[in-house]
Amino acid sequence: MHDVYSPNKKVEIMLKVCKSIYHSMSANATGKVYGADDFLPCLTWVLLRSNLVTLQVDTDYMMELLDPTQLQGEGGYYLTTLYASLYYISSFRPRLAARQLSVEAQQSLNQWHRRRTLHCNQSRRSKHRRTIRRQVCRDGSKDESKNENASVSMEGSQEQKERNTEALQTLSEETGREQGANDQSQPTSPTSDSQPVTQEEETASKQEDSQTSGEGKEEDHRAL
Amino acid sequence: MPAMAAANSGKTYSFKVVLLGEGCVGKTSLVLRYCENKFNDKHITTLQASFLTKKLNITGKRVNLAIWDTAGQERFHALGPIYYRDSNGAILVYDITDEDSFQKVKNWVKELRKMLGNEICLCIVGNKIDLDKDRHVSVEEAESYAESVGAKHYHTSAKLNKGIEELFLDLCKRMMETAQAEERLKGNGASQSASSRRGVQIVDDEPQATPAGGCCSSG
């Protein structure tokens, strides 16, 4: 994905990857059709396994440079899903407590929306985008090119996290309970810290169908 | 999506509809049923069921629906805004046999109203009416709640293909009305972009409000 220059081409590759993920998912259960309930966890798992350093950059690149009309189609949907998945990975802990996007993320999404909306005065909803890039830098030391940036924003978001945690202490109990209940029934992403590795391991062990269709996933990585 | 560009012409409408609701309430089955008239069948040509489009013709106007499925599990709740931004309509699905899923719908309604205001058309959908004998959410409660938040309530069964066509048709009509009202408004004063920034202010006490007891209704 990183090798092609045009955002359109990148989206095409992304869609191919999504398609092969779907393909791998249905390898074990023929006839079952998967919606986002199943797809998002699988995509997240694949991303965690794939160790793609450039993915965040490419996602931002696509989101910034795609024609706005394309952001509403299938490409837009899967780009959004990719973004959501990356956000989920990068903000595992704090988000769990907050149950919502960070203020930082929301602001930059809104800025992005203002810049990139087709008919700005027509669609007045808030578009939420961005910022993951900073948060990802925070926990992925792999992205060395952005280290400066990361250290700066780290302070900010740490503070924010603390504030959030304080405000939501009462709530987190409840969320924790819900989470527990969910984990029993859902295969992916148990409660763990935001270390991708830890999550990866646990997720891997729980997700049977993804594991058995590992070959397909390998292809995904190459395609990416 | 070539027709998207024509969204403003008044001839073709393009609407984004987001599907929200807890996991396993049948969001995916519902939309699959609608778009392909299938229930758990295997031949989906495109990228499966997360994103589906449907073309409609309502009173001579062409409508393109883009239906965005979301992951309903609680842990993905925070990703909601990423999906529902810019939506024209939201379909909030609950399982009539599952009281908890109805509570989740209430949470979504509150959040959507807070973030997107009244411009989004909300549909509250009680799915799985084929399991009516196990019903745990009463019709009266659901309908009075829907009315109290300005949403429409529907009963559907993806399994029996009941009520789904009506749901989407009705939603489309309402979204068209909203869009037309917006157009008229824009004709009056084109400089209302100031009001378009409402989504900016997102306060972080949202989760606190959420479990506080299902809004002003009977909760």
Chai-1 contact restraints between the chains, C-beta under 6 A:
chainA,res_idxA,chainB,res_idxB,connection_type,confidence,min_distance_angstrom,max_distance_angstrom,comment,restraint_id
A,C18,B,L47,contact,1.0,0.0,6.0,A-B,restraint_1
A,K19,B,L47,contact,1.0,0.0,6.0,A-B,restraint_2
A,Y22,B,Q48,contact,1.0,0.0,6.0,A-B,restraint_3
A,G31,B,K42,contact,1.0,0.0,6.0,A-B,restraint_4
A,V33,B,L32,contact,1.0,0.0,6.0,A-B,restraint_5
A,V33,B,I44,contact,1.0,0.0,6.0,A-B,restraint_6
A,V33,B,Q48,contact,1.0,0.0,6.0,A-B,restraint_7
A,V33,B,A49,contact,1.0,0.0,6.0,A-B,restraint_8
A,Y34,B,Q48,contact,1.0,0.0,6.0,A-B,restraint_9
A,G35,B,T28,contact,1.0,0.0,6.0,A-B,restraint_10
A,G35,B,A49,contact,1.0,0.0,6.0,A-B,restraint_11
A,G35,B,S50,contact,1.0,0.0,6.0,A-B,restraint_12
A,G35,B,D69,contact,1.0,0.0,6.0,A-B,restraint_13
A,A36,B,S50,contact,1.0,0.0,6.0,A-B,restraint_14
A,A36,B,D69,contact,1.0,0.0,6.0,A-B,restraint_15
A,A36,B,T70,contact,1.0,0.0,6.0,A-B,restraint_16
A,A36,B,A71,contact,1.0,0.0,6.0,A-B,restraint_17
A,D37,B,G23,contact,1.0,0.0,6.0,A-B,restraint_18
A,D37,B,A71,contact,1.0,0.0,6.0,A-B,restraint_19
A,D37,B,G72,contact,1.0,0.0,6.0,A-B,restraint_20
A,F39,B,S50,contact,1.0,0.0,6.0,A-B,restraint_21
A,L40,B,A71,contact,1.0,0.0,6.0,A-B,restraint_22
A,T69,B,M4,contact,1.0,0.0,6.0,A-B,restraint_23
A,T69,B,A5,contact,1.0,0.0,6.0,A-B,restraint_24
A,Q72,B,M1,contact,1.0,0.0,6.0,A-B,restraint_25
A,Q72,B,M4,contact,1.0,0.0,6.0,A-B,restraint_26
A,G73,B,M1,contact,1.0,0.0,6.0,A-B,restraint_27
A,E74,B,F51,contact,1.0,0.0,6.0,A-B,restraint_28
A,Y77,B,F51,contact,1.0,0.0,6.0,A-B,restraint_29
A,Y77,B,W68,contact,1.0,0.0,6.0,A-B,restraint_30
A,T80,B,I82,contact,1.0,0.0,6.0,A-B,restraint_31
A,A84,B,L79,contact,1.0,0.0,6.0,A-B,restraint_32
A,A84,B,I82,contact,1.0,0.0,6.0,A-B,restraint_33
A,R95,B,A78,contact,1.0,0.0,6.0,A-B,restraint_34
A,R99,B,H77,contact,1.0,0.0,6.0,A-B,restraint_35
A,R99,B,A78,contact,1.0,0.0,6.0,A-B,restraint_36
A,R99,B,P207,contact,1.0,0.0,6.0,A-B,restraint_37
A,Q100,B,A78,contact,1.0,0.0,6.0,A-B,restraint_38
A,Q100,B,E206,contact,1.0,0.0,6.0,A-B,restraint_39
A,L101,B,A78,contact,1.0,0.0,6.0,A-B,restraint_40
A,L101,B,P81,contact,1.0,0.0,6.0,A-B,restraint_41
A,Q106,B,I202,contact,1.0,0.0,6.0,A-B,restraint_42
A,N110,B,V200,contact,1.0,0.0,6.0,A-B,restraint_43
A,N121,B,S193,contact,1.0,0.0,6.0,A-B,restraint_44
A,S123,B,D86,contact,1.0,0.0,6.0,A-B,restraint_45
A,R124,B,S196,contact,1.0,0.0,6.0,A-B,restraint_46
A,R125,B,R85,contact,1.0,0.0,6.0,A-B,restraint_47
A,R125,B,D86,contact,1.0,0.0,6.0,A-B,restraint_48
A,R125,B,L116,contact,1.0,0.0,6.0,A-B,restraint_49
A,R125,B,G199,contact,1.0,0.0,6.0,A-B,restraint_50
A,S126,B,R85,contact,1.0,0.0,6.0,A-B,restraint_51
A,S126,B,G199,contact,1.0,0.0,6.0,A-B,restraint_52
A,K127,B,R85,contact,1.0,0.0,6.0,A-B,restraint_53
A,K127,B,D86,contact,1.0,0.0,6.0,A-B,restraint_54
A,H128,B,P81,contact,1.0,0.0,6.0,A-B,restraint_55
A,H128,B,I82,contact,1.0,0.0,6.0,A-B,restraint_56
A,H128,B,R85,contact,1.0,0.0,6.0,A-B,restraint_57
A,L171,B,P207,contact,1.0,0.0,6.0,A-B,restraint_58
A,L171,B,Q208,contact,1.0,0.0,6.0,A-B,restraint_59
A,E174,B,P211,contact,1.0,0.0,6.0,A-B,restraint_60
A,E178,B,E74,contact,1.0,0.0,6.0,A-B,restraint_61
A,N182,B,Q73,contact,1.0,0.0,6.0,A-B,restraint_62
A,N182,B,E74,contact,1.0,0.0,6.0,A-B,restraint_63
A,Q186,B,Q73,contact,1.0,0.0,6.0,A-B,restraint_64
